[in-house]
Structures are given as structure tokens and as C-alpha cells.
Amino acid sequence: MSKRNIFLLAFLIPFSIVAQSGGQTAFSFVDIETSSRVEALGGSGIAIFDNDVSLVQTTPSLLNPEMDKAIVFSFGDYFSDINLLSFSFSKNIEELGVFALSLKAINYGIFDRNDENGYNHGEFSANDQVLTFSFAKQLIKRFTLGVNLNLLNSNYDSYNSFAISSNISSTYYNKEKRFTSTFLFKNIGRQVNSYTSINESLPFEIQYAICKELAHLPFRYHLTYNSINIFDVKSHYKLRSQTNTDSGELELKQESIAKTALRHIVIGGELNPFRKSLSIRGGFNFQRRFDLTTTTRPGLVGFSWGIGFKVMKYRFDYSQSSYHLSGAPNNFSIATNLSTFGF
């Protein structure tokens, strides 16, 4: 079997385990980003083509030879003392392609086990993990195809579930024009072992993004359109009620098509002053803004920012994302390349 046929087989296998549509989705934690850089850009970075290996947990086609022996550790201080941890390592194998191994873990902490009458029966814990194997290969000039195989495990007290999923993406990268575009098919898969007797689907999603670095300014912008497969992504809990002046009945105020379309968009920018080791980032997520703001105090909900800098052989990144007035998660990352240490 030729190397190309082997790659096509790896590409097609995930479609054989695609879940049926319908029902509520499980394993939504797989969409929580741990990359400081991605969070700073509004929560999406699927079209950034460089040597940042933290991007490949979501988008395998971003794997490229520049990531050979790259390694990154990330930590997230999420809501209510929830801790996020992640790790990624990549290796380039000549003529085969670029491989990566990633692990993401979420610890929700310890909870009191109380019954319906309020009596305490001890404590229990809750946690999730995602183990990811990634592979990408440049098939033709400027075009890379990548696939992730994700093993998802979830434990909530006595309830546990296991699932297999995949992210498949294709990336076009034009180095001369400093332009990148990516199509991503995210969370293709199904539960192998469910929490109860009811099987639930995974949060399948199709995304498209473009990234462009300006020719005469050290600035790169990133634009993503999420949930291509579902247009109506608005939250029904945010629909405002109003009284009909003619009938006196309470009615829901419908959202405009334009606003619903904006919910799909995430915009981000990255400034690299003097094209040196310092990066200043910012982003805006329309969906977060529309769903999580309060009428009286919208604040900076939906906005995010971050900074990255290099010290000797290490790269440090920090971000803060404003999801709600009640909290703004912080993410930290440290990355390096083992080849600089002689490995």
C-alpha cells in the first residue's frame, strides 16, 4: 500500500464513526480552548500557520515541519476554581508527515454529595480528559491535510463515559502573500460508553477561517466563521419579551437575521512590534457578547487580550478572556523546542 493510500485511509476512517444527528450533545468540554494564544484572539486560531504546536489540538492541518520537536505546556484558571491543563508535542518524520501527541485535562474539583433532603453522604469528584493523536501531510504545494484522533474520557461521581472523535481540516498557506485559510470539520464521532442507557451525540461543527499578515505593518488579523452547518445558533434564553400594545399579550422579540449571522464570527488580531519576540493580541467573540452580557452592565464581555514574549529558549504566553461579569478566565503557556537543547 502506498503512503498516499495510507494517508487517505487515515482521513476516511473518522467518517465511519460519525454520530447520528439529533438529541443533546455530550462532551462539550472538548471545545474548551487551553491555548493562551487562541483565547487571546477571541477563542479561535484555526488559520495561524507557524511553529505554535498548541494550535494542533484543534486543527491538525496546521502541523508543519517547523514544529519538529516543539513542546508546549498550558494552564488555565477557569471559573469556580476549575483547572485546565494541556500538553502538546510534535515530531516531523521525513516523507511521512508531521505527527503530534496532545493531552487536555479538566479538573472540576471536589463536591459535597447531598441527597434530596440535604443530608451529606461524603464527597465526589468530577474530571474530563482528551488524548489526541494528530497527523498532517502536505499533499500539494501550499495545501495541507490533517486529521486528529481524539479519545475522550469523562468521570462525574459514579457516572462515566468514553467516546472517540476526530477533527479533520485542510489548510491553504501562501507564504509569499502571507495568507492562510482553513476548513475544519470538528468533533466527528460517537460515544462508545454512555453515562446512562441513552446515547448522546457530540458537538459536531464546521468552521472556516482566514488569516492575513499585512505587508507593511507587523500585524496579522484572524477571522473565523463558526457553525457553518447550523445558522440559527442564538440562545432562546436571551430573547427579550415585550407586550403587544394592541392585544396586551406578552410576546418574544425576535432577533434579526443580521445579528444571528454575526454570532458566527470571531475576530482577532496580533501585533508584533518591530517583528521581534513580543506579541500583543486581542479578539472579540460576538456569540459571547450577545449571550452572556447583562442589560444594565455589558462591560467588556466578549473581548479578550493577551501577550506573548520570548526569553532565551522559551516562549511565554498569557491571555484573559471576558466571558461574563462574574469571571474572566486566565490562561498561561510555556513553549520551547527540544532541538535547541541538543535533542
VOLOKOL-605169 format. One record per residue (C-alpha): residue number from 1; x, z, y. Coordinates in nm, 2 decimals. Layout:
BEGIN
TIBA seq     c1     c3     c2
TIBA NUM      X      Z      Y
...
END
This chain:
BEGIN
TIBA seq     c1     c3     c2
TIBA   1   0.00   0.00   0.00
TIBA   2   0.14  -0.10   0.34
TIBA   3   0.20   0.15   0.62
TIBA   4  -0.07  -0.01   0.83
TIBA   5  -0.33   0.02   0.54
TIBA   6  -0.23   0.39   0.51
TIBA   7  -0.30   0.45   0.88
TIBA   8  -0.63   0.26   0.86
TIBA   9  -0.73   0.48   0.57
TIBA  10  -0.65   0.79   0.76
TIBA  11  -0.85   0.66   1.05
TIBA  12  -1.16   0.58   0.84
TIBA  13  -1.18   0.90   0.63
TIBA  14  -1.33   1.12   0.90
TIBA  15  -1.63   0.89   0.94
TIBA  16  -1.72   0.96   0.58
TIBA  17  -1.78   1.33   0.66
TIBA  18  -1.98   1.27   0.98
TIBA  19  -2.27   1.52   1.02
TIBA  20  -2.63   1.42   1.05
TIBA  21  -2.78   1.44   1.39
TIBA  22  -3.05   1.70   1.47
TIBA  23  -3.06   2.08   1.48
TIBA  24  -2.84   2.31   1.68
TIBA  25  -2.47   2.27   1.68
TIBA  26  -2.23   2.52   1.54
TIBA  27  -1.85   2.58   1.61
TIBA  28  -1.89   2.52   1.98
TIBA  29  -1.57   2.73   2.03
TIBA  30  -1.38   2.42   1.92
TIBA  31  -1.44   2.28   2.27
TIBA  32  -1.28   2.58   2.45
TIBA  33  -0.96   2.45   2.61
TIBA  34  -0.64   2.66   2.59
TIBA  35  -0.41   2.43   2.77
TIBA  36  -0.33   2.56   3.12
TIBA  37  -0.28   2.21   3.25
TIBA  38  -0.61   2.09   3.12
TIBA  39  -0.80   2.38   3.26
TIBA  40  -0.64   2.34   3.60
TIBA  41  -0.77   1.98   3.60
TIBA  42  -1.13   2.08   3.55
TIBA  43  -1.13   2.11   3.17
TIBA  44  -1.04   1.76   3.07
TIBA  45  -0.70   1.59   3.03
TIBA  46  -0.76   1.32   2.77
TIBA  47  -0.58   1.04   2.96
TIBA  48  -0.25   1.20   3.05
TIBA  49   0.03   1.02   2.88
TIBA  50   0.36   1.21   2.90
TIBA  51   0.55   1.47   2.70
TIBA  52   0.30   1.76   2.71
TIBA  53   0.22   1.84   2.35
TIBA  54  -0.06   2.08   2.44
TIBA  55  -0.28   1.78   2.51
TIBA  56  -0.29   1.66   2.15
TIBA  57  -0.51   1.94   2.01
TIBA  58  -0.80   1.74   2.16
TIBA  59  -0.66   1.39   2.20
TIBA  60  -0.43   1.27   1.92
TIBA  61  -0.36   0.93   2.07
TIBA  62  -0.16   1.10   2.34
TIBA  63   0.11   1.17   2.08
TIBA  64   0.42   0.97   2.16
TIBA  65   0.80   0.97   2.08
TIBA  66   0.88   1.16   2.39
TIBA  67   0.71   1.46   2.23
TIBA  68   0.96   1.47   1.94
TIBA  69   1.03   1.84   1.86
TIBA  70   0.82   1.96   2.16
TIBA  71   0.66   2.30   2.12
TIBA  72   0.42   2.50   2.33
TIBA  73   0.25   2.84   2.32
TIBA  74  -0.06   2.92   2.53
TIBA  75  -0.25   3.24   2.60
TIBA  76  -0.59   3.26   2.77
TIBA  77  -0.76   3.57   2.92
TIBA  78  -1.12   3.47   2.87
TIBA  79  -1.44   3.65   2.95
TIBA  80  -1.51   4.01   2.84
TIBA  81  -1.16   4.07   2.71
TIBA  82  -1.18   3.77   2.47
TIBA  83  -0.83   3.64   2.39
TIBA  84  -0.73   3.28   2.33
TIBA  85  -0.41   3.19   2.15
TIBA  86  -0.28   2.85   2.07
TIBA  87   0.04   2.68   1.94
TIBA  88   0.14   2.31   1.90
TIBA  89   0.45   2.14   1.76
TIBA  90   0.52   1.77   1.73
TIBA  91   0.76   1.55   1.54
TIBA  92   0.84   1.18   1.56
TIBA  93   0.92   1.00   1.24
TIBA  94   1.07   0.66   1.29
TIBA  95   0.85   0.37   1.18
TIBA  96   0.57   0.60   1.06
TIBA  97   0.45   0.75   1.38
TIBA  98   0.42   1.09   1.56
TIBA  99   0.28   1.40   1.38
TIBA 100   0.17   1.73   1.52
TIBA 101   0.06   2.07   1.39
TIBA 102  -0.16   2.29   1.61
TIBA 103  -0.33   2.63   1.57
TIBA 104  -0.60   2.78   1.80
TIBA 105  -0.73   3.13   1.75
TIBA 106  -1.01   3.32   1.94
TIBA 107  -1.05   3.70   1.91
TIBA 108  -1.38   3.84   2.05
TIBA 109  -1.28   4.20   1.99
TIBA 110  -1.44   4.50   1.82
TIBA 111  -1.82   4.56   1.84
TIBA 112  -2.04   4.86   1.75
TIBA 113  -2.27   4.79   1.46
TIBA 114  -2.61   4.94   1.57
TIBA 115  -2.94   4.89   1.39
TIBA 116  -3.28   4.82   1.55
TIBA 117  -3.33   5.20   1.61
TIBA 118  -3.00   5.24   1.79
TIBA 119  -2.81   5.42   1.51
TIBA 120  -2.44   5.34   1.48
TIBA 121  -2.31   5.22   1.14
TIBA 122  -1.95   5.16   1.23
TIBA 123  -1.78   4.86   1.39
TIBA 124  -1.72   4.50   1.31
TIBA 125  -1.50   4.22   1.45
TIBA 126  -1.55   3.85   1.53
TIBA 127  -1.30   3.57   1.55
TIBA 128  -1.26   3.19   1.51
TIBA 129  -0.96   2.97   1.42
TIBA 130  -0.89   2.60   1.42
TIBA 131  -0.59   2.45   1.23
TIBA 132  -0.52   2.09   1.34
TIBA 133  -0.31   1.81   1.19
TIBA 134  -0.25   1.52   1.42
TIBA 135  -0.11   1.17   1.37
TIBA 136  -0.07   0.88   1.61
TIBA 137   0.09   0.54   1.60
TIBA 138   0.13   0.26   1.85
TIBA 139  -0.03  -0.04   1.68
TIBA 140   0.04  -0.30   1.95
TIBA 141   0.21  -0.28   2.29
TIBA 142   0.05  -0.03   2.52
TIBA 143  -0.22   0.07   2.27
TIBA 144  -0.20   0.38   2.05
TIBA 145  -0.45   0.51   1.80
TIBA 146  -0.46   0.87   1.69
TIBA 147  -0.66   1.10   1.45
TIBA 148  -0.69   1.47   1.42
TIBA 149  -0.80   1.66   1.11
TIBA 150  -0.94   2.00   1.20
TIBA 151  -1.00   2.29   0.97
TIBA 152  -1.24   2.53   1.14
TIBA 153  -1.30   2.89   1.03
TIBA 154  -1.54   3.13   1.18
TIBA 155  -1.60   3.50   1.10
TIBA 156  -1.87   3.72   1.26
TIBA 157  -1.90   4.05   1.07
TIBA 158  -2.03   3.96   0.73
TIBA 159  -2.11   3.61   0.83
TIBA 160  -1.86   3.33   0.79
TIBA 161  -1.85   2.96   0.79
TIBA 162  -1.60   2.68   0.73
TIBA 163  -1.60   2.32   0.85
TIBA 164  -1.39   2.01   0.85
TIBA 165  -1.39   1.78   1.15
TIBA 166  -1.19   1.51   1.32
TIBA 167  -1.11   1.38   1.67
TIBA 168  -1.04   1.01   1.69
TIBA 169  -0.90   0.85   2.00
TIBA 170  -0.74   0.53   2.14
TIBA 171  -0.52   0.52   2.44
TIBA 172  -0.41   0.23   2.66
TIBA 173  -0.09   0.31   2.86
TIBA 174   0.06   0.08   3.11
TIBA 175   0.39   0.23   3.23
TIBA 176   0.46  -0.03   3.50
TIBA 177   0.12   0.02   3.67
TIBA 178   0.12   0.40   3.60
TIBA 179  -0.22   0.37   3.44
TIBA 180  -0.38   0.53   3.13
TIBA 181  -0.73   0.51   2.98
TIBA 182  -0.86   0.68   2.67
TIBA 183  -1.17   0.67   2.45
TIBA 184  -1.23   0.99   2.25
TIBA 185  -1.47   1.05   1.96
TIBA 186  -1.48   1.42   1.93
TIBA 187  -1.59   1.67   1.66
TIBA 188  -1.68   1.42   1.38
TIBA 189  -1.75   1.64   1.08
TIBA 190  -1.97   1.88   0.90
TIBA 191  -2.00   2.24   0.77
TIBA 192  -1.86   2.30   0.42
TIBA 193  -1.98   2.66   0.41
TIBA 194  -2.26   2.76   0.64
TIBA 195  -2.34   3.11   0.79
TIBA 196  -2.67   3.11   0.62
TIBA 197  -2.87   2.87   0.40
TIBA 198  -2.92   2.64   0.69
TIBA 199  -2.66   2.38   0.77
TIBA 200  -2.58   2.31   1.13
TIBA 201  -2.43   2.01   1.30
TIBA 202  -2.11   2.01   1.50
TIBA 203  -2.10   1.93   1.88
TIBA 204  -2.02   1.56   1.85
TIBA 205  -1.93   1.39   2.17
TIBA 206  -1.78   1.06   2.31
TIBA 207  -1.56   1.07   2.62
TIBA 208  -1.39   0.82   2.83
TIBA 209  -1.12   0.89   3.09
TIBA 210  -0.88   0.71   3.32
TIBA 211  -0.56   0.84   3.48
TIBA 212  -0.36   0.67   3.76
TIBA 213  -0.04   0.77   3.93
TIBA 214  -0.01   0.64   4.29
TIBA 215   0.28   0.41   4.36
TIBA 216   0.39   0.55   4.69
TIBA 217   0.28   0.91   4.66
TIBA 218   0.37   1.17   4.39
TIBA 219   0.01   1.22   4.30
TIBA 220  -0.19   1.15   3.98
TIBA 221  -0.57   1.16   3.95
TIBA 222  -0.77   1.20   3.64
TIBA 223  -1.14   1.10   3.60
TIBA 224  -1.34   1.18   3.29
TIBA 225  -1.70   1.08   3.18
TIBA 226  -1.82   1.32   2.92
TIBA 227  -2.10   1.30   2.67
TIBA 228  -2.14   0.92   2.67
TIBA 229  -2.36   0.95   2.36
TIBA 230  -2.62   1.17   2.54
TIBA 231  -2.73   1.11   2.90
TIBA 232  -2.96   1.40   2.96
TIBA 233  -2.72   1.69   2.95
TIBA 234  -2.89   1.91   3.21
TIBA 235  -2.98   2.27   3.14
TIBA 236  -3.36   2.33   3.13
TIBA 237  -3.29   2.69   3.24
TIBA 238  -3.17   2.57   3.58
TIBA 239  -3.48   2.37   3.66
TIBA 240  -3.64   2.52   3.97
TIBA 241  -4.01   2.59   3.98
TIBA 242  -4.24   2.51   4.27
TIBA 243  -4.61   2.54   4.35
TIBA 244  -4.82   2.23   4.38
TIBA 245  -4.99   2.25   4.72
TIBA 246  -5.29   2.06   4.60
TIBA 247  -5.36   2.22   4.26
TIBA 248  -5.19   2.56   4.32
TIBA 249  -5.03   2.53   3.98
TIBA 250  -4.66   2.61   3.91
TIBA 251  -4.46   2.30   3.84
TIBA 252  -4.10   2.24   3.75
TIBA 253  -3.89   2.05   4.00
TIBA 254  -3.73   1.76   3.81
TIBA 255  -3.37   1.67   3.85
TIBA 256  -3.27   1.33   3.99
TIBA 257  -3.10   1.07   3.78
TIBA 258  -2.80   1.06   4.01
TIBA 259  -2.75   1.44   3.97
TIBA 260  -2.78   1.41   3.59
TIBA 261  -2.52   1.13   3.59
TIBA 262  -2.28   1.35   3.80
TIBA 263  -2.30   1.62   3.53
TIBA 264  -2.09   1.40   3.30
TIBA 265  -1.80   1.37   3.55
TIBA 266  -1.48   1.58   3.57
TIBA 267  -1.23   1.50   3.83
TIBA 268  -0.87   1.64   3.86
TIBA 269  -0.55   1.58   4.05
TIBA 270  -0.19   1.66   4.01
TIBA 271   0.07   1.67   4.29
TIBA 272   0.44   1.66   4.21
TIBA 273   0.62   1.72   4.54
TIBA 274   0.94   1.51   4.57
TIBA 275   0.88   1.42   4.20
TIBA 276   1.07   1.74   4.10
TIBA 277   0.99   2.02   3.85
TIBA 278   0.70   2.17   4.05
TIBA 279   0.34   2.05   3.99
TIBA 280   0.03   2.16   4.18
TIBA 281  -0.31   2.09   4.02
TIBA 282  -0.67   2.11   4.10
TIBA 283  -1.00   2.00   3.95
TIBA 284  -1.38   2.00   3.98
TIBA 285  -1.64   2.01   3.70
TIBA 286  -1.99   1.91   3.81
TIBA 287  -2.16   2.04   3.50
TIBA 288  -2.02   2.39   3.55
TIBA 289  -2.12   2.38   3.92
TIBA 290  -2.48   2.27   3.86
TIBA 291  -2.54   2.51   3.56
TIBA 292  -2.35   2.82   3.65
TIBA 293  -2.40   2.87   4.02
TIBA 294  -2.65   3.11   4.18
TIBA 295  -2.87   3.00   4.46
TIBA 296  -2.76   3.27   4.70
TIBA 297  -2.38   3.28   4.62
TIBA 298  -2.25   2.95   4.48
TIBA 299  -1.89   3.04   4.56
TIBA 300  -1.62   2.83   4.40
TIBA 301  -1.79   2.78   4.07
TIBA 302  -1.68   2.45   3.92
TIBA 303  -1.35   2.44   4.09
TIBA 304  -1.01   2.51   3.92
TIBA 305  -0.65   2.51   4.01
TIBA 306  -0.31   2.57   3.86
TIBA 307   0.06   2.54   3.90
TIBA 308   0.35   2.43   3.67
TIBA 309   0.72   2.46   3.71
TIBA 310   1.04   2.42   3.50
TIBA 311   1.31   2.69   3.47
TIBA 312   1.62   2.57   3.28
TIBA 313   1.49   2.45   2.94
TIBA 314   1.14   2.60   2.97
TIBA 315   0.82   2.48   3.13
TIBA 316   0.57   2.74   3.26
TIBA 317   0.21   2.66   3.35
TIBA 318  -0.07   2.88   3.49
TIBA 319  -0.44   2.80   3.57
TIBA 320  -0.75   2.97   3.69
TIBA 321  -1.10   2.82   3.63
TIBA 322  -1.40   2.94   3.82
TIBA 323  -1.69   2.93   3.56
TIBA 324  -1.91   3.19   3.73
TIBA 325  -1.91   3.46   3.99
TIBA 326  -1.87   3.71   3.71
TIBA 327  -1.54   3.58   3.59
TIBA 328  -1.26   3.32   3.63
TIBA 329  -1.05   3.28   3.31
TIBA 330  -0.67   3.27   3.34
TIBA 331  -0.45   3.05   3.11
TIBA 332  -0.08   3.07   3.06
TIBA 333   0.15   2.83   2.88
TIBA 334   0.52   2.81   2.80
TIBA 335   0.67   2.49   2.65
TIBA 336   1.02   2.36   2.56
TIBA 337   1.18   2.11   2.33
TIBA 338   1.38   2.23   2.04
TIBA 339   1.62   1.93   2.06
TIBA 340   1.76   2.09   2.38
TIBA 341   1.88   2.38   2.17
TIBA 342   2.05   2.15   1.92
TIBA 343   1.78   2.14   1.65
END
